[in-house]
């Protein structure tokens, strides 16, 4: 899927020193956003924690909004790569049942949400930059369409669309819960439970 998040800074692919600078800025931004929330986060503190001058921060990301959107893009792309790799592996093993593939993809997404729970906790707070909710809704709609294709659901039928939207909402809600898990054992219990629910709900009626 083509990127839906607007550019957060320079369009050039980061290489060498630029990659190191950008990584340091994003790591520091995630720390500060998580601790203080987006609204109360300060660029001076982000720059200080990263060890990168504020001017360089603006050069790479244009400000606080650009940092947040870059973190979101990084999270989103990592989740999509993880899910796609899982589906490729499952198909390589001969799995072709739509529900089995959907649940395998959902498991990969949820495990990724646990691995990236710091940013997941930030998303739960709904404390992002202006316009972010619209971007996130756009991605959510694309996610529903991908799930519909994976499940081979006729999107022209309202009942089919609703079923896929419910399933996608279940995954998204579970991903948010994973951010509050105390340890990996608890997180795995949630993932297993949700996958069982998805198997049950994915079966077409009748």
C-alpha positions as CSV (number, residue, x, y, z in Angstrom):
1,X,0.0,0.0,0.0
2,X,1.3,3.4,-0.8
3,X,2.1,5.7,2.1
4,X,-0.8,7.7,3.4
5,X,1.0,9.8,5.9
6,X,2.1,13.1,4.5
7,X,5.8,13.8,4.4
8,X,7.4,14.6,7.7
9,X,10.6,16.2,6.4
10,X,13.1,15.7,3.6
11,X,12.1,13.2,1.0
12,X,15.6,11.9,0.6
13,X,16.2,8.4,1.9
14,X,18.3,8.7,5.0
15,X,21.8,7.2,4.7
16,X,24.9,7.2,6.9
17,X,25.1,10.0,9.3
18,X,21.6,11.2,8.4
19,X,20.2,7.9,9.4
20,X,21.9,8.1,12.8
21,X,20.7,11.6,13.4
22,X,17.1,10.8,12.4
23,X,17.1,7.7,14.6
24,X,18.4,9.6,17.6
25,X,15.7,12.2,17.1
26,X,12.9,9.7,16.8
27,X,14.1,7.7,19.8
28,X,14.2,10.9,21.9
29,X,10.8,12.1,20.5
30,X,9.2,8.7,21.4
31,X,10.6,9.0,25.0
32,X,9.3,12.5,25.5
33,X,5.9,12.0,23.8
34,X,5.4,8.9,25.9
35,X,6.3,10.6,29.1
36,X,4.6,14.0,28.6
37,X,2.1,13.4,25.8
38,X,2.2,15.2,22.4
39,X,0.7,18.5,23.6
40,X,3.1,19.0,26.5
41,X,6.2,17.7,24.7
42,X,8.9,20.3,24.0
43,X,11.3,20.4,21.1
44,X,14.1,21.7,23.3
45,X,13.8,18.6,25.5
46,X,13.7,16.3,22.5
47,X,16.8,17.9,21.1
48,X,18.6,17.7,24.4
49,X,17.9,14.0,24.9
50,X,18.9,13.2,21.4
51,X,22.1,15.2,21.6
52,X,21.1,16.8,18.3
53,X,20.7,20.6,17.9
54,X,17.2,22.0,17.5
55,X,18.1,23.4,14.1
56,X,18.9,19.9,12.8
57,X,15.6,18.7,14.2
58,X,13.8,21.2,12.1
59,X,15.9,20.4,9.1
60,X,15.0,16.7,9.3
61,X,11.4,16.8,10.5
62,X,10.1,20.4,10.5
63,X,9.0,20.3,14.1
64,X,7.0,18.3,16.6
65,X,4.3,17.3,14.1
66,X,6.8,15.9,11.7
67,X,8.4,13.8,14.4
68,X,5.1,12.3,15.5
69,X,4.1,11.5,11.9
70,X,7.5,9.9,11.2
71,X,7.1,7.7,14.3
72,X,3.6,6.7,13.1
73,X,4.9,6.0,9.6
74,X,7.7,3.9,11.0
75,X,5.3,1.9,13.2
76,X,2.8,1.4,10.4
77,X,5.3,0.2,7.9
78,X,6.9,-2.2,10.4
79,X,3.5,-3.7,11.1
80,X,2.7,-4.0,7.4
81,X,6.1,-5.7,6.7
82,X,5.6,-8.1,9.6
83,X,2.1,-9.1,8.5
84,X,3.1,-9.4,4.8
85,X,6.1,-11.6,5.7
86,X,3.9,-13.9,7.8
87,X,1.3,-14.3,5.0
88,X,4.1,-15.0,2.5
89,X,5.5,-17.7,4.8
90,X,2.0,-19.2,5.5
91,X,1.3,-19.4,1.7
92,X,4.7,-20.9,1.2
93,X,3.7,-23.7,3.6
94,X,0.6,-24.4,1.4
95,X,-1.9,-22.5,3.6
96,X,-4.7,-21.1,1.4
97,X,-7.7,-21.0,3.6
98,X,-8.7,-17.3,3.9
99,X,-9.6,-17.5,7.6
100,X,-6.4,-19.2,8.5
101,X,-4.4,-16.6,6.6
102,X,-6.4,-13.8,8.2
103,X,-5.8,-15.1,11.7
104,X,-2.1,-15.6,11.0
105,X,-1.8,-12.1,9.8
106,X,-3.8,-10.8,12.9
107,X,-1.5,-12.7,15.2
108,X,1.6,-11.2,13.5
109,X,0.0,-7.7,13.8
110,X,-0.7,-8.2,17.5
111,X,2.7,-9.5,18.3
112,X,4.1,-6.5,16.5
113,X,1.9,-4.3,18.6
114,X,3.4,-5.8,21.8
115,X,6.9,-5.4,20.5
116,X,6.2,-1.8,19.7
117,X,4.1,-1.1,22.8
118,X,5.7,2.2,23.7
119,X,4.3,3.8,20.6
120,X,1.1,1.8,21.0
121,X,0.6,3.4,24.4
122,X,1.0,6.8,22.9
123,X,-1.6,6.1,20.3
124,X,-4.1,5.1,22.9
125,X,-3.9,8.6,24.5
126,X,-5.4,10.1,21.3
127,X,-3.0,13.0,21.9
128,X,-1.6,13.6,18.4
129,X,-1.0,16.6,16.2
130,X,-3.8,18.3,14.4
131,X,-5.1,16.3,11.5
132,X,-3.7,13.0,12.7
133,X,-7.1,11.5,13.4
134,X,-8.0,12.0,9.7
135,X,-4.8,10.3,8.6
136,X,-5.4,7.4,11.0
137,X,-9.0,6.9,9.8
138,X,-7.7,6.8,6.2
139,X,-5.3,4.1,7.1
140,X,-8.0,2.2,9.1
141,X,-10.2,2.2,6.0
142,X,-7.4,0.8,3.9
143,X,-6.8,-1.8,6.6
144,X,-10.4,-2.9,6.4
145,X,-10.2,-3.2,2.6
146,X,-7.1,-5.3,2.8
147,X,-8.7,-7.6,5.3
148,X,-11.8,-7.9,3.1
149,X,-9.6,-9.1,0.2
150,X,-7.8,-11.5,2.4
151,X,-11.0,-13.0,3.7
152,X,-12.4,-13.0,0.1
153,X,-15.5,-11.0,1.3
154,X,-17.7,-9.3,-1.3
155,X,-17.3,-5.6,-0.4
156,X,-20.4,-4.8,-2.3
157,X,-22.5,-6.6,0.3
158,X,-23.1,-4.4,3.4
159,X,-23.2,-7.5,5.7
160,X,-19.8,-8.5,4.5
161,X,-18.3,-5.1,4.9
162,X,-19.7,-4.9,8.4
163,X,-18.3,-8.3,9.4
164,X,-14.8,-7.3,8.2
165,X,-15.0,-3.9,10.0
166,X,-16.0,-5.7,13.2
167,X,-13.1,-8.1,12.9
168,X,-10.6,-5.3,12.2
169,X,-12.0,-3.3,15.2
170,X,-11.4,-6.4,17.4
171,X,-7.7,-6.5,16.3
172,X,-7.3,-2.8,16.9
173,X,-8.9,-2.9,20.3
174,X,-6.7,-5.8,21.3
175,X,-3.6,-4.0,20.1
176,X,-4.4,-1.1,22.4
177,X,-4.9,-3.5,25.4
178,X,-1.4,-5.0,24.8
179,X,0.2,-1.7,25.7
180,X,-1.0,-2.2,29.3
181,X,0.2,-5.8,29.7
182,X,2.5,-6.4,32.5
183,X,4.7,-9.0,30.8
184,X,5.1,-11.1,27.7
185,X,3.1,-14.0,29.2
186,X,0.1,-11.9,29.7
187,X,0.5,-10.4,26.3
188,X,0.6,-13.8,24.7
189,X,-2.5,-14.9,26.5
190,X,-4.4,-11.9,25.0
191,X,-3.0,-12.7,21.5
192,X,-4.2,-16.3,21.8
193,X,-7.6,-15.3,23.1
194,X,-8.2,-12.8,20.4
195,X,-7.1,-15.2,17.7
196,X,-9.6,-17.7,19.0
197,X,-12.3,-15.0,18.9
198,X,-11.3,-14.1,15.3
199,X,-11.6,-17.7,14.2
200,X,-15.1,-17.8,15.6
201,X,-16.2,-14.5,14.1
202,X,-14.6,-15.0,10.7
203,X,-16.8,-17.9,9.7
204,X,-19.4,-16.7,7.3
205,X,-23.0,-17.1,8.6
206,X,-25.1,-19.9,7.5
